């Protein structure tokens, strides 16, 4: 960027000197203004192309980008486990319920009573209340969620199927 600035300043100064020697101050104003605009535009493009200080550079390939996105999403999900009951109900419960239905596969229970029985059998009553799609709490949404320990136990049970 410094090189562009120095070359630009020298170019504008040379253009100004040439125009003043020719005796056309009005033409020199237009020429200097146009050349200064080109220099500023070139400097701006150089600054926009470089990553800012402290900014993470773009991943080198799509696999790295996918892994980075997966990691960030997982960290976000885990942070919601430590959040409030409302965070759990809004973000984790639908995801866990979908995974439960997906893991159940073709033998998935159909009615609410069957889903309730299968979920309680798989997770136990204490964990099923955090997975049950119909179990969102109407009371105290600001209360603490079950935490990372419960999420870990739920995911372990899902992996065992």
C-alpha positions in Angstrom: 0.0 0.0 0.0 2.9 2.4 0.7 4.2 1.7 -2.7 0.9 2.7 -4.3 0.7 5.9 -2.2 4.3 7.0 -3.0 3.9 6.3 -6.7 0.5 8.0 -6.7 1.9 11.1 -5.0 4.8 11.3 -7.4 2.5 10.9 -10.3 0.2 13.6 -9.1 3.1 16.0 -8.4 4.6 15.3 -11.9 1.3 15.9 -13.6 0.8 19.1 -11.6 4.2 20.4 -12.5 3.7 19.6 -16.2 0.3 21.3 -16.3 1.6 24.4 -14.6 4.6 24.7 -17.0 2.2 24.4 -19.9 0.2 27.4 -18.5 -3.1 25.7 -18.1 -4.1 25.8 -14.4 -7.8 24.9 -15.1 -6.8 21.8 -17.0 -4.3 20.8 -14.3 -7.0 20.9 -11.7 -9.1 18.4 -13.6 -6.2 16.1 -14.4 -4.8 16.2 -10.9 -8.2 15.5 -9.4 -8.8 12.5 -11.7 -5.4 11.1 -11.1 -5.8 11.5 -7.3 -9.1 9.7 -7.5 -7.4 6.8 -9.3 -4.7 6.6 -6.7 -7.2 6.7 -3.8 -9.3 4.0 -5.5 -6.2 1.8 -6.0 -5.3 2.2 -2.3 -8.8 1.4 -1.2 -8.8 -1.8 -3.3 -5.5 -2.8 -1.7 -6.9 -2.2 1.8 -10.1 -4.1 1.1 -8.3 -7.1 -0.3 -6.1 -7.6 2.8 -7.6 -9.2 6.0 -7.9 -6.9 9.0 -5.6 -7.3 12.0 -7.0 -10.0 14.3 -9.4 -11.3 11.6 -9.3 -15.0 10.8 -8.2 -15.7 7.3 -10.6 -17.7 5.1 -10.0 -21.4 5.3 -7.9 -22.9 2.5 -10.4 -25.4 1.2 -14.0 -26.5 1.6 -13.2 -29.3 4.1 -11.5 -26.9 6.5 -14.4 -24.5 6.1 -16.9 -27.3 6.8 -14.9 -28.4 9.9 -14.7 -24.9 11.2 -18.5 -24.3 10.7 -19.3 -27.7 12.4 -17.0 -26.8 15.4 -18.6 -23.4 15.8 -22.1 -24.8 15.6 -21.2 -27.5 18.1 -19.7 -24.9 20.5 -22.9 -22.9 20.2 -25.1 -25.9 20.9 -23.1 -26.8 24.0 -23.3 -23.3 25.3 -27.1 -23.5 25.0 -27.0 -26.5 27.2 -25.6 -24.4 30.0 -28.2 -21.6 29.3 -31.8 -21.3 30.5 -34.7 -23.6 30.0 -35.9 -21.4 27.3 -32.6 -21.8 25.4 -32.8 -25.5 25.8 -36.5 -25.6 24.6 -35.8 -23.3 21.7 -32.5 -24.8 20.4 -31.7 -28.2 21.8 -35.0 -29.9 22.3 -36.1 -29.8 18.6 -32.6 -31.1 17.6 -32.6 -33.9 20.1 -36.2 -34.9 19.3 -35.3 -35.1 15.6 -32.3 -37.2 16.3 -34.4 -39.5 18.5 -36.9 -40.0 15.7 -34.1 -40.4 13.1 -32.2 -43.0 15.3 -35.5 -44.9 15.9 -35.6 -45.4 12.1 -38.4 -47.5 10.5 -39.5 -48.8 13.9 -40.2 -45.2 15.1 -43.2 -44.9 17.3 -46.1 -43.2 15.7 -48.5 -41.9 18.3 -47.7 -39.5 21.2 -48.2 -42.3 23.8 -45.9 -44.6 21.8 -43.2 -41.9 21.5 -43.6 -41.2 25.2 -43.1 -44.8 26.2 -40.2 -45.4 23.8 -38.4 -42.2 24.9 -38.9 -43.0 28.6 -37.6 -46.5 28.0 -34.5 -45.3 26.1 -33.5 -42.3 28.1 -35.2 -42.8 31.5 -37.8 -40.4 33.0 -35.2 -37.9 34.2 -33.6 -37.4 30.7 -36.7 -38.0 28.6 -38.3 -34.8 29.9 -35.4 -32.8 28.2 -35.8 -34.6 24.9 -39.6 -35.0 24.7 -40.8 -32.8 21.8 -44.1 -32.1 23.7 -42.3 -31.3 26.9 -41.4 -27.6 26.5 -42.0 -25.8 29.7 -44.6 -23.1 30.1 -43.3 -22.1 33.5 -40.1 -20.3 34.4 -38.3 -20.1 31.0 -35.5 -18.2 32.7 -34.6 -21.0 35.1 -31.4 -23.0 34.5 -31.4 -25.7 31.9 -30.1 -29.2 32.6 -26.5 -28.4 31.7 -23.8 -30.1 29.8 -23.9 -33.3 31.9 -27.5 -34.0 30.8 -26.7 -33.2 27.2 -23.7 -35.6 27.3 -25.8 -38.4 28.8 -28.6 -37.9 26.2 -26.0 -37.9 23.3 -24.4 -41.1 24.8 -27.8 -42.8 24.8 -28.5 -41.7 21.2 -25.1 -43.1 20.1 -25.9 -46.5 21.7 -28.8 -47.0 19.4 
